[in-house]
């Protein structure tokens, strides 16, 4: 099986880009670890609502290359927030943000950089423990502080179709 070349997570939001970008980064890192991959580059994008001509339009993208490929959520959130800081401009009503991981490689063959080592066994154990707790007790049981707790920006789902085949709490019941 050939490894993926990229991984994208993003959605529509209204406020708090830091929480949104951090959450998307954490979610993508979790997916990447599940596939036993690491990334050496990530891209963060933000833009305003193009369907609101009364608001000033703005969109921006920032790529960050990492010295050593990693799957460590903490390192990836730090890099993503550095990219967000470079492209964020005050005075705009942002509508959408996203994070994309590029340059994905198998985790077992990470080459050390000149000034930075690959993920330490302790960091790998920490990520495994966090992933294990979240699988056992539910998503976001253990999270990073940057992802926030309120998530007021989260995707609105009031018009979503029922997920009869994938969500037990939405299973169709016949009387």
Secondary structure, 3 states (H helix, E strand, C coil): CCCCCEEEEEEECCCCHHHHHHHHHHHHHHHHHHCCEEEEEEEEEEEECCCCCCCCCCEEEEEEEEEEEECCHHHHHHHHHHHHHHHCCCCCCEEEEEEEEEEEEEHHHCCCCCCCCCCCHHHHHHHHHHHHHHHHHCCCCCCCHHHCCCCCCCCCCCCCCCCCCCCHHHCCCCC
